[in-house]
């Protein structure tokens, strides 16, 4: 077993977190996907009104993985949504991804959250099997929920005042 430490991310970690975001985007076949800069991460995660939380996994004082999450709320109550979770390729298969996931789950339980949610690309069979092995349920399959996104012109059009 590899020795590691999981801790809350700090503002100083944002450059490495941005690298990991790019690694995840590359893995997800979206190399041009990330739009956030280190400065965005610093401001949005560690400013006056944090929009996300993050934890990092360190091996020998080097960050080798992270998870970004935020709180959501619905008729079912409080929940945590995991936006990202990644471990550098060299460190995969050593339990670090599970440890990151379990840490976010512990945070959810400590905050009396009712759910922990995330999205996975349909072709990412390895991740889907990983989450299912931990007890995750694919809502697209079990409940018929489909995720929708409004961005770009669709978002701008939607935000326009009606006549």
Secondary structure, DSSP 4 states (H G I P E B T S, - for coil): ----EEEE--GGGHHHHHHHHHHHHHHTT-TT-----HHHHHHHHHSSS-S-EEEEEEETTEEEEEEEEEEEEETTEEEEEEEEEEE-GGGTTSSHHHHHHHHHHHHHHHTT-SEEEE---TT-HHHHHHHHHTT---HHHHT--------HHHHHHHHSPP-
